[in-house]
Amino acid sequence: MQKKKVKSLMEDYKQFAFTLLSVSAFLYIGSVIPGQGLETGQKMTMMLATCGFLGGAFYCVKRSLKYKRKLDEMEES
């Protein structure tokens, strides 16, 4: 791969991770604030969505680190 493309992929995955982390934080805050009138099923759904978004953020961070390592290797050689 070209250096430019690898760097672009690395930055994209970082931005995806930040976005997913932000969305999961909002969902978590919305599910733990008392007095919102959420039913148990709705809270469970929001917590599962929060976990899903956190998992997606973790995946994106891992991919970003992979591309960063690949970029470092390309710059060394």
PDB file of N, CA, C and O in Angstrom:
ATOM      1  N   MET A   1       0.838  -1.189   0.000  1.00  0.00           N
ATOM      2  CA  MET A   1       0.000   0.000   0.000  1.00  0.00           C
ATOM      3  C   MET A   1       0.878   1.245   0.000  1.00  0.00           C
ATOM      4  O   MET A   1       2.025   1.216   0.445  1.00  0.00           O
ATOM      5  N   GLN A   2       0.331   2.309  -0.493  1.00  0.00           N
ATOM      6  CA  GLN A   2       1.055   3.558  -0.487  1.00  0.00           C
ATOM      7  C   GLN A   2       0.981   4.198   0.889  1.00  0.00           C
ATOM      8  O   GLN A   2       0.035   3.981   1.645  1.00  0.00           O
ATOM      9  N   LYS A   3       1.997   4.990   1.196  1.00  0.00           N
ATOM     10  CA  LYS A   3       2.035   5.639   2.507  1.00  0.00           C
ATOM     11  C   LYS A   3       0.836   6.545   2.737  1.00  0.00           C
ATOM     12  O   LYS A   3       0.288   6.607   3.838  1.00  0.00           O
ATOM     13  N   LYS A   4       0.438   7.248   1.680  1.00  0.00           N
ATOM     14  CA  LYS A   4      -0.680   8.179   1.811  1.00  0.00           C
ATOM     15  C   LYS A   4      -1.975   7.445   2.165  1.00  0.00           C
ATOM     16  O   LYS A   4      -2.747   7.898   3.010  1.00  0.00           O
ATOM     17  N   LYS A   5      -2.196   6.322   1.515  1.00  0.00           N
ATOM     18  CA  LYS A   5      -3.419   5.556   1.761  1.00  0.00           C
ATOM     19  C   LYS A   5      -3.413   4.967   3.165  1.00  0.00           C
ATOM     20  O   LYS A   5      -4.442   4.974   3.841  1.00  0.00           O
ATOM     21  N   VAL A   6      -2.272   4.460   3.610  1.00  0.00           N
ATOM     22  CA  VAL A   6      -2.168   3.878   4.952  1.00  0.00           C
ATOM     23  C   VAL A   6      -2.396   4.955   6.007  1.00  0.00           C
ATOM     24  O   VAL A   6      -3.089   4.728   6.999  1.00  0.00           O
ATOM     25  N   LYS A   7      -1.812   6.121   5.786  1.00  0.00           N
ATOM     26  CA  LYS A   7      -1.999   7.218   6.744  1.00  0.00           C
ATOM     27  C   LYS A   7      -3.457   7.653   6.777  1.00  0.00           C
ATOM     28  O   LYS A   7      -3.991   7.948   7.846  1.00  0.00           O
ATOM     29  N   SER A   8      -4.102   7.695   5.623  1.00  0.00           N
ATOM     30  CA  SER A   8      -5.508   8.061   5.547  1.00  0.00           C
ATOM     31  C   SER A   8      -6.380   7.048   6.295  1.00  0.00           C
ATOM     32  O   SER A   8      -7.294   7.428   7.026  1.00  0.00           O
ATOM     33  N   LEU A   9      -6.090   5.762   6.107  1.00  0.00           N
ATOM     34  CA  LEU A   9      -6.838   4.723   6.821  1.00  0.00           C
ATOM     35  C   LEU A   9      -6.637   4.829   8.324  1.00  0.00           C
ATOM     36  O   LEU A   9      -7.590   4.679   9.089  1.00  0.00           O
ATOM     37  N   MET A  10      -5.416   5.084   8.752  1.00  0.00           N
ATOM     38  CA  MET A  10      -5.124   5.221  10.177  1.00  0.00           C
ATOM     39  C   MET A  10      -5.930   6.375  10.775  1.00  0.00           C
ATOM     40  O   MET A  10      -6.531   6.225  11.839  1.00  0.00           O
ATOM     41  N   GLU A  11      -5.945   7.512  10.104  1.00  0.00           N
ATOM     42  CA  GLU A  11      -6.679   8.670  10.613  1.00  0.00           C
ATOM     43  C   GLU A  11      -8.187   8.434  10.591  1.00  0.00           C
ATOM     44  O   GLU A  11      -8.894   8.858  11.506  1.00  0.00           O
ATOM     45  N   ASP A  12      -8.680   7.765   9.559  1.00  0.00           N
ATOM     46  CA  ASP A  12     -10.112   7.467   9.487  1.00  0.00           C
ATOM     47  C   ASP A  12     -10.548   6.579  10.649  1.00  0.00           C
ATOM     48  O   ASP A  12     -11.570   6.838  11.284  1.00  0.00           O
ATOM     49  N   TYR A  13      -9.777   5.544  10.922  1.00  0.00           N
ATOM     50  CA  TYR A  13     -10.136   4.654  12.033  1.00  0.00           C
ATOM     51  C   TYR A  13     -10.070   5.376  13.373  1.00  0.00           C
ATOM     52  O   TYR A  13     -10.868   5.086  14.264  1.00  0.00           O
ATOM     53  N   LYS A  14      -9.137   6.310  13.533  1.00  0.00           N
ATOM     54  CA  LYS A  14      -9.094   7.105  14.768  1.00  0.00           C
ATOM     55  C   LYS A  14     -10.360   7.933  14.913  1.00  0.00           C
ATOM     56  O   LYS A  14     -10.931   8.014  16.001  1.00  0.00           O
ATOM     57  N   GLN A  15     -10.801   8.546  13.821  1.00  0.00           N
ATOM     58  CA  GLN A  15     -12.014   9.363  13.869  1.00  0.00           C
ATOM     59  C   GLN A  15     -13.251   8.501  14.122  1.00  0.00           C
ATOM     60  O   GLN A  15     -14.143   8.903  14.869  1.00  0.00           O
ATOM     61  N   PHE A  16     -13.310   7.330  13.511  1.00  0.00           N
ATOM     62  CA  PHE A  16     -14.426   6.418  13.773  1.00  0.00           C
ATOM     63  C   PHE A  16     -14.463   6.028  15.244  1.00  0.00           C
ATOM     64  O   PHE A  16     -15.529   6.001  15.859  1.00  0.00           O
ATOM     65  N   ALA A  17     -13.296   5.725  15.805  1.00  0.00           N
ATOM     66  CA  ALA A  17     -13.227   5.321  17.211  1.00  0.00           C
ATOM     67  C   ALA A  17     -13.711   6.445  18.116  1.00  0.00           C
ATOM     68  O   ALA A  17     -14.466   6.204  19.057  1.00  0.00           O
ATOM     69  N   PHE A  18     -13.284   7.665  17.839  1.00  0.00           N
ATOM     70  CA  PHE A  18     -13.710   8.797  18.665  1.00  0.00           C
ATOM     71  C   PHE A  18     -15.218   9.014  18.568  1.00  0.00           C
ATOM     72  O   PHE A  18     -15.878   9.281  19.572  1.00  0.00           O
ATOM     73  N   THR A  19     -15.756   8.899  17.359  1.00  0.00           N
ATOM     74  CA  THR A  19     -17.196   9.079  17.168  1.00  0.00           C
ATOM     75  C   THR A  19     -17.984   7.999  17.905  1.00  0.00           C
ATOM     76  O   THR A  19     -18.963   8.301  18.588  1.00  0.00           O
ATOM     77  N   LEU A  20     -17.562   6.750  17.770  1.00  0.00           N
ATOM     78  CA  LEU A  20     -18.256   5.654  18.453  1.00  0.00           C
ATOM     79  C   LEU A  20     -18.157   5.789  19.969  1.00  0.00           C
ATOM     80  O   LEU A  20     -19.112   5.490  20.686  1.00  0.00           O
ATOM     81  N   LEU A  21     -17.017   6.234  20.449  1.00  0.00           N
ATOM     82  CA  LEU A  21     -16.854   6.444  21.888  1.00  0.00           C
ATOM     83  C   LEU A  21     -17.772   7.556  22.384  1.00  0.00           C
ATOM     84  O   LEU A  21     -18.355   7.443  23.462  1.00  0.00           O
ATOM     85  N   SER A  22     -17.903   8.620  21.613  1.00  0.00           N
ATOM     86  CA  SER A  22     -18.789   9.730  21.992  1.00  0.00           C
ATOM     87  C   SER A  22     -20.250   9.284  22.039  1.00  0.00           C
ATOM     88  O   SER A  22     -20.974   9.612  22.979  1.00  0.00           O
ATOM     89  N   VAL A  23     -20.675   8.541  21.030  1.00  0.00           N
ATOM     90  CA  VAL A  23     -22.061   8.067  20.991  1.00  0.00           C
ATOM     91  C   VAL A  23     -22.327   7.125  22.163  1.00  0.00           C
ATOM     92  O   VAL A  23     -23.390   7.186  22.781  1.00  0.00           O
ATOM     93  N   SER A  24     -21.369   6.259  22.467  1.00  0.00           N
ATOM     94  CA  SER A  24     -21.581   5.332  23.589  1.00  0.00           C
ATOM     95  C   SER A  24     -21.654   6.085  24.913  1.00  0.00           C
ATOM     96  O   SER A  24     -22.399   5.687  25.809  1.00  0.00           O
ATOM     97  N   ALA A  25     -20.891   7.166  25.046  1.00  0.00           N
ATOM     98  CA  ALA A  25     -20.958   7.961  26.281  1.00  0.00           C
ATOM     99  C   ALA A  25     -22.336   8.601  26.426  1.00  0.00           C
ATOM    100  O   ALA A  25     -22.903   8.594  27.519  1.00  0.00           O
ATOM    101  N   PHE A  26     -22.882   9.149  25.353  1.00  0.00           N
ATOM    102  CA  PHE A  26     -24.218   9.742  25.416  1.00  0.00           C
ATOM    103  C   PHE A  26     -25.283   8.701  25.741  1.00  0.00           C
ATOM    104  O   PHE A  26     -26.187   8.964  26.534  1.00  0.00           O
ATOM    105  N   LEU A  27     -25.183   7.530  25.138  1.00  0.00           N
ATOM    106  CA  LEU A  27     -26.156   6.476  25.444  1.00  0.00           C
ATOM    107  C   LEU A  27     -26.053   6.032  26.894  1.00  0.00           C
ATOM    108  O   LEU A  27     -27.068   5.798  27.549  1.00  0.00           O
ATOM    109  N   TYR A  28     -24.830   5.916  27.395  1.00  0.00           N
ATOM    110  CA  TYR A  28     -24.647   5.497  28.787  1.00  0.00           C
ATOM    111  C   TYR A  28     -25.236   6.533  29.735  1.00  0.00           C
ATOM    112  O   TYR A  28     -25.953   6.188  30.674  1.00  0.00           O
ATOM    113  N   ILE A  29     -24.931   7.801  29.487  1.00  0.00           N
ATOM    114  CA  ILE A  29     -25.465   8.859  30.351  1.00  0.00           C
ATOM    115  C   ILE A  29     -26.987   8.847  30.316  1.00  0.00           C
ATOM    116  O   ILE A  29     -27.637   9.000  31.350  1.00  0.00           O
ATOM    117  N   GLY A  30     -27.552   8.668  29.132  1.00  0.00           N
ATOM    118  CA  GLY A  30     -29.012   8.620  29.017  1.00  0.00           C
ATOM    119  C   GLY A  30     -29.634   7.440  29.719  1.00  0.00           C
ATOM    120  O   GLY A  30     -30.784   7.513  30.153  1.00  0.00           O
ATOM    121  N   SER A  31     -28.900   6.358  29.837  1.00  0.00           N
ATOM    122  CA  SER A  31     -29.479   5.172  30.476  1.00  0.00           C
ATOM    123  C   SER A  31     -29.332   5.186  31.993  1.00  0.00           C
ATOM    124  O   SER A  31     -30.073   4.484  32.682  1.00  0.00           O
ATOM    125  N   VAL A  32     -28.402   5.960  32.528  1.00  0.00           N
ATOM    126  CA  VAL A  32     -28.206   5.955  33.980  1.00  0.00           C
ATOM    127  C   VAL A  32     -28.817   7.165  34.683  1.00  0.00           C
ATOM    128  O   VAL A  32     -28.887   7.181  35.912  1.00  0.00           O
ATOM    129  N   ILE A  33     -29.259   8.172  33.939  1.00  0.00           N
ATOM    130  CA  ILE A  33     -29.895   9.328  34.579  1.00  0.00           C
ATOM    131  C   ILE A  33     -31.238   8.891  35.140  1.00  0.00           C
ATOM    132  O   ILE A  33     -32.078   8.364  34.410  1.00  0.00           O
ATOM    133  N   PRO A  34     -31.442   9.106  36.433  1.00  0.00           N
ATOM    134  CA  PRO A  34     -32.717   8.677  37.041  1.00  0.00           C
ATOM    135  C   PRO A  34     -33.856   9.626  36.644  1.00  0.00           C
ATOM    136  O   PRO A  34     -33.637  10.789  36.303  1.00  0.00           O
ATOM    137  N   GLY A  35     -35.047   9.097  36.700  1.00  0.00           N
ATOM    138  CA  GLY A  35     -36.235   9.906  36.475  1.00  0.00           C
ATOM    139  C   GLY A  35     -36.573  10.151  35.018  1.00  0.00           C
ATOM    140  O   GLY A  35     -37.370  11.042  34.723  1.00  0.00           O
ATOM    141  N   GLN A  36     -36.004   9.405  34.109  1.00  0.00           N
ATOM    142  CA  GLN A  36     -36.309   9.594  32.697  1.00  0.00           C
ATOM    143  C   GLN A  36     -37.509   8.768  32.258  1.00  0.00           C
ATOM    144  O   GLN A  36     -37.987   8.932  31.136  1.00  0.00           O
ATOM    145  N   GLY A  37     -37.990   7.912  33.091  1.00  0.00           N
ATOM    146  CA  GLY A  37     -39.167   7.120  32.778  1.00  0.00           C
ATOM    147  C   GLY A  37     -38.897   5.995  31.793  1.00  0.00           C
ATOM    148  O   GLY A  37     -39.807   5.539  31.099  1.00  0.00           O
ATOM    149  N   LEU A  38     -37.666   5.553  31.730  1.00  0.00           N
ATOM    150  CA  LEU A  38     -37.345   4.448  30.831  1.00  0.00           C
ATOM    151  C   LEU A  38     -37.752   3.127  31.472  1.00  0.00           C
ATOM    152  O   LEU A  38     -37.584   2.919  32.673  1.00  0.00           O
ATOM    153  N   GLU A  39     -38.283   2.254  30.650  1.00  0.00           N
ATOM    154  CA  GLU A  39     -38.623   0.918  31.130  1.00  0.00           C
ATOM    155  C   GLU A  39     -37.363   0.070  31.195  1.00  0.00           C
ATOM    156  O   GLU A  39     -36.328   0.441  30.641  1.00  0.00           O
ATOM    157  N   THR A  40     -37.451  -1.049  31.859  1.00  0.00           N
ATOM    158  CA  THR A  40     -36.302  -1.938  32.008  1.00  0.00           C
ATOM    159  C   THR A  40     -35.796  -2.422  30.657  1.00  0.00           C
ATOM    160  O   THR A  40     -34.587  -2.499  30.439  1.00  0.00           O
ATOM    161  N   GLY A  41     -36.695  -2.742  29.766  1.00  0.00           N
ATOM    162  CA  GLY A  41     -36.315  -3.201  28.430  1.00  0.00           C
ATOM    163  C   GLY A  41     -35.578  -2.128  27.649  1.00  0.00           C
ATOM    164  O   GLY A  41     -34.622  -2.422  26.932  1.00  0.00           O
ATOM    165  N   GLN A  42     -36.020  -0.887  27.787  1.00  0.00           N
ATOM    166  CA  GLN A  42     -35.358   0.214  27.099  1.00  0.00           C
ATOM    167  C   GLN A  42     -33.953   0.450  27.655  1.00  0.00           C
ATOM    168  O   GLN A  42     -33.008   0.701  26.908  1.00  0.00           O
ATOM    169  N   LYS A  43     -33.837   0.364  28.977  1.00  0.00           N
ATOM    170  CA  LYS A  43     -32.509   0.535  29.593  1.00  0.00           C
ATOM    171  C   LYS A  43     -31.563  -0.579  29.149  1.00  0.00           C
ATOM    172  O   LYS A  43     -30.390  -0.334  28.868  1.00  0.00           O
ATOM    173  N   MET A  44     -32.078  -1.789  29.089  1.00  0.00           N
ATOM    174  CA  MET A  44     -31.252  -2.918  28.664  1.00  0.00           C
ATOM    175  C   MET A  44     -30.798  -2.723  27.218  1.00  0.00           C
ATOM    176  O   MET A  44     -29.644  -2.984  26.881  1.00  0.00           O
ATOM    177  N   THR A  45     -31.713  -2.265  26.373  1.00  0.00           N
ATOM    178  CA  THR A  45     -31.369  -2.014  24.973  1.00  0.00           C
ATOM    179  C   THR A  45     -30.309  -0.931  24.856  1.00  0.00           C
ATOM    180  O   THR A  45     -29.374  -1.058  24.065  1.00  0.00           O
ATOM    181  N   MET A  46     -30.447   0.129  25.637  1.00  0.00           N
ATOM    182  CA  MET A  46     -29.463   1.211  25.597  1.00  0.00           C
ATOM    183  C   MET A  46     -28.100   0.746  26.105  1.00  0.00           C
ATOM    184  O   MET A  46     -27.067   1.144  25.568  1.00  0.00           O
ATOM    185  N   MET A  47     -28.096  -0.086  27.127  1.00  0.00           N
ATOM    186  CA  MET A  47     -26.820  -0.586  27.651  1.00  0.00           C
ATOM    187  C   MET A  47     -26.162  -1.542  26.653  1.00  0.00           C
ATOM    188  O   MET A  47     -24.941  -1.528  26.495  1.00  0.00           O
ATOM    189  N   LEU A  48     -26.958  -2.366  25.985  1.00  0.00           N
ATOM    190  CA  LEU A  48     -26.404  -3.251  24.948  1.00  0.00           C
ATOM    191  C   LEU A  48     -25.852  -2.441  23.772  1.00  0.00           C
ATOM    192  O   LEU A  48     -24.807  -2.777  23.215  1.00  0.00           O
ATOM    193  N   ALA A  49     -26.560  -1.378  23.402  1.00  0.00           N
ATOM    194  CA  ALA A  49     -26.073  -0.507  22.332  1.00  0.00           C
ATOM    195  C   ALA A  49     -24.774   0.171  22.760  1.00  0.00           C
ATOM    196  O   ALA A  49     -23.850   0.317  21.960  1.00  0.00           O
ATOM    197  N   THR A  50     -24.708   0.582  24.018  1.00  0.00           N
ATOM    198  CA  THR A  50     -23.485   1.197  24.548  1.00  0.00           C
ATOM    199  C   THR A  50     -22.316   0.222  24.444  1.00  0.00           C
ATOM    200  O   THR A  50     -21.225   0.591  24.011  1.00  0.00           O
ATOM    201  N   CYS A  51     -22.554  -1.013  24.842  1.00  0.00           N
ATOM    202  CA  CYS A  51     -21.498  -2.031  24.751  1.00  0.00           C
ATOM    203  C   CYS A  51     -21.096  -2.286  23.298  1.00  0.00           C
ATOM    204  O   CYS A  51     -19.916  -2.474  23.001  1.00  0.00           O
ATOM    205  N   GLY A  52     -22.060  -2.292  22.412  1.00  0.00           N
ATOM    206  CA  GLY A  52     -21.772  -2.479  20.997  1.00  0.00           C
ATOM    207  C   GLY A  52     -20.920  -1.352  20.431  1.00  0.00           C
ATOM    208  O   GLY A  52     -19.963  -1.595  19.696  1.00  0.00           O
ATOM    209  N   PHE A  53     -21.272  -0.120  20.778  1.00  0.00           N
ATOM    210  CA  PHE A  53     -20.494   1.021  20.301  1.00  0.00           C
ATOM    211  C   PHE A  53     -19.091   1.024  20.913  1.00  0.00           C
ATOM    212  O   PHE A  53     -18.124   1.377  20.237  1.00  0.00           O
ATOM    213  N   LEU A  54     -18.970   0.635  22.179  1.00  0.00           N
ATOM    214  CA  LEU A  54     -17.643   0.547  22.791  1.00  0.00           C
ATOM    215  C   LEU A  54     -16.801  -0.534  22.121  1.00  0.00           C
ATOM    216  O   LEU A  54     -15.601  -0.357  21.911  1.00  0.00           O
ATOM    217  N   GLY A  55     -17.438  -1.650  21.790  1.00  0.00           N
ATOM    218  CA  GLY A  55     -16.730  -2.707  21.072  1.00  0.00           C
ATOM    219  C   GLY A  55     -16.269  -2.233  19.701  1.00  0.00           C
ATOM    220  O   GLY A  55     -15.154  -2.535  19.275  1.00  0.00           O
ATOM    221  N   GLY A  56     -17.123  -1.493  19.017  1.00  0.00           N
ATOM    222  CA  GLY A  56     -16.747  -0.931  17.726  1.00  0.00           C
ATOM    223  C   GLY A  56     -15.601   0.057  17.844  1.00  0.00           C
ATOM    224  O   GLY A  56     -14.710   0.082  16.994  1.00  0.00           O
ATOM    225  N   ALA A  57     -15.617   0.867  18.887  1.00  0.00           N
ATOM    226  CA  ALA A  57     -14.530   1.824  19.113  1.00  0.00           C
ATOM    227  C   ALA A  57     -13.221   1.086  19.384  1.00  0.00           C
ATOM    228  O   ALA A  57     -12.168   1.476  18.880  1.00  0.00           O
ATOM    229  N   PHE A  58     -13.290   0.027  20.177  1.00  0.00           N
ATOM    230  CA  PHE A  58     -12.101  -0.768  20.470  1.00  0.00           C
ATOM    231  C   PHE A  58     -11.536  -1.376  19.188  1.00  0.00           C
ATOM    232  O   PHE A  58     -10.324  -1.372  18.973  1.00  0.00           O
ATOM    233  N   TYR A  59     -12.419  -1.896  18.343  1.00  0.00           N
ATOM    234  CA  TYR A  59     -12.000  -2.477  17.068  1.00  0.00           C
ATOM    235  C   TYR A  59     -11.307  -1.422  16.191  1.00  0.00           C
ATOM    236  O   TYR A  59     -10.266  -1.689  15.591  1.00  0.00           O
ATOM    237  N   CYS A  60     -11.891  -0.241  16.128  1.00  0.00           N
ATOM    238  CA  CYS A  60     -11.313   0.826  15.303  1.00  0.00           C
ATOM    239  C   CYS A  60      -9.954   1.269  15.831  1.00  0.00           C
ATOM    240  O   CYS A  60      -9.056   1.571  15.045  1.00  0.00           O
ATOM    241  N   VAL A  61      -9.792   1.311  17.146  1.00  0.00           N
ATOM    242  CA  VAL A  61      -8.487   1.678  17.716  1.00  0.00           C
ATOM    243  C   VAL A  61      -7.446   0.625  17.359  1.00  0.00           C
ATOM    244  O   VAL A  61      -6.315   0.961  17.007  1.00  0.00           O
ATOM    245  N   LYS A  62      -7.824  -0.643  17.449  1.00  0.00           N
ATOM    246  CA  LYS A  62      -6.890  -1.716  17.092  1.00  0.00           C
ATOM    247  C   LYS A  62      -6.484  -1.619  15.627  1.00  0.00           C
ATOM    248  O   LYS A  62      -5.309  -1.786  15.299  1.00  0.00           O
ATOM    249  N   ARG A  63      -7.442  -1.350  14.744  1.00  0.00           N
ATOM    250  CA  ARG A  63      -7.127  -1.217  13.316  1.00  0.00           C
ATOM    251  C   ARG A  63      -6.231  -0.005  13.068  1.00  0.00           C
ATOM    252  O   ARG A  63      -5.312  -0.063  12.252  1.00  0.00           O
ATOM    253  N   SER A  64      -6.499   1.079  13.767  1.00  0.00           N
ATOM    254  CA  SER A  64      -5.684   2.283  13.618  1.00  0.00           C
ATOM    255  C   SER A  64      -4.240   2.014  14.038  1.00  0.00           C
ATOM    256  O   SER A  64      -3.301   2.455  13.376  1.00  0.00           O
ATOM    257  N   LEU A  65      -4.073   1.290  15.139  1.00  0.00           N
ATOM    258  CA  LEU A  65      -2.720   0.939  15.591  1.00  0.00           C
ATOM    259  C   LEU A  65      -2.024   0.021  14.592  1.00  0.00           C
ATOM    260  O   LEU A  65      -0.815   0.122  14.384  1.00  0.00           O
ATOM    261  N   LYS A  66      -2.789  -0.868  13.982  1.00  0.00           N
ATOM    262  CA  LYS A  66      -2.218  -1.763  12.971  1.00  0.00           C
ATOM    263  C   LYS A  66      -1.670  -0.955  11.792  1.00  0.00           C
ATOM    264  O   LYS A  66      -0.560  -1.201  11.321  1.00  0.00           O
ATOM    265  N   TYR A  67      -2.461   0.008  11.325  1.00  0.00           N
ATOM    266  CA  TYR A  67      -2.013   0.835  10.206  1.00  0.00           C
ATOM    267  C   TYR A  67      -0.876   1.768  10.603  1.00  0.00           C
ATOM    268  O   TYR A  67      -0.028   2.095   9.774  1.00  0.00           O
ATOM    269  N   LYS A  68      -0.849   2.199  11.864  1.00  0.00           N
ATOM    270  CA  LYS A  68       0.269   3.022  12.334  1.00  0.00           C
ATOM    271  C   LYS A  68       1.566   2.219  12.316  1.00  0.00           C
ATOM    272  O   LYS A  68       2.606   2.721  11.889  1.00  0.00           O
ATOM    273  N   ARG A  69       1.503   0.976  12.778  1.00  0.00           N
ATOM    274  CA  ARG A  69       2.691   0.119  12.736  1.00  0.00           C
ATOM    275  C   ARG A  69       3.150  -0.114  11.295  1.00  0.00           C
ATOM    276  O   ARG A  69       4.345  -0.085  11.002  1.00  0.00           O
ATOM    277  N   LYS A  70       2.187  -0.344  10.404  1.00  0.00           N
ATOM    278  CA  LYS A  70       2.511  -0.561   9.000  1.00  0.00           C
ATOM    279  C   LYS A  70       3.157   0.697   8.404  1.00  0.00           C
ATOM    280  O   LYS A  70       4.100   0.599   7.618  1.00  0.00           O
ATOM    281  N   LEU A  71       2.654   1.860   8.774  1.00  0.00           N
ATOM    282  CA  LEU A  71       3.218   3.118   8.294  1.00  0.00           C
ATOM    283  C   LEU A  71       4.627   3.320   8.817  1.00  0.00           C
ATOM    284  O   LEU A  71       5.503   3.777   8.083  1.00  0.00           O
ATOM    285  N   ASP A  72       4.855   2.981  10.088  1.00  0.00           N
ATOM    286  CA  ASP A  72       6.201   3.083  10.665  1.00  0.00           C
ATOM    287  C   ASP A  72       7.179   2.150   9.945  1.00  0.00           C
ATOM    288  O   ASP A  72       8.323   2.520   9.680  1.00  0.00           O
ATOM    289  N   GLU A  73       6.714   0.937   9.633  1.00  0.00           N
ATOM    290  CA  GLU A  73       7.574   0.006   8.901  1.00  0.00           C
ATOM    291  C   GLU A  73       7.912   0.521   7.501  1.00  0.00           C
ATOM    292  O   GLU A  73       9.033   0.356   7.019  1.00  0.00           O
ATOM    293  N   MET A  74       6.927   1.144   6.862  1.00  0.00           N
ATOM    294  CA  MET A  74       7.164   1.676   5.513  1.00  0.00           C
ATOM    295  C   MET A  74       8.159   2.848   5.546  1.00  0.00           C
ATOM    296  O   MET A  74       8.958   3.020   4.625  1.00  0.00           O
ATOM    297  N   GLU A  75       8.097   3.641   6.605  1.00  0.00           N
ATOM    298  CA  GLU A  75       9.008   4.781   6.709  1.00  0.00           C
ATOM    299  C   GLU A  75      10.421   4.342   7.047  1.00  0.00           C
ATOM    300  O   GLU A  75      11.382   5.004   6.655  1.00  0.00           O
ATOM    301  N   GLU A  76      10.565   3.239   7.769  1.00  0.00           N
ATOM    302  CA  GLU A  76      11.890   2.722   8.105  1.00  0.00           C
ATOM    303  C   GLU A  76      12.623   2.227   6.868  1.00  0.00           C
ATOM    304  O   GLU A  76      13.824   2.450   6.715  1.00  0.00           O
ATOM    305  N   SER A  77      11.895   1.558   5.993  1.00  0.00           N
ATOM    306  CA  SER A  77      12.554   0.977   4.815  1.00  0.00           C
ATOM    307  C   SER A  77      12.546   1.917   3.627  1.00  0.00           C
ATOM    308  O   SER A  77      13.062   1.572   2.563  1.00  0.00           O
TER     309      SER A  77
END
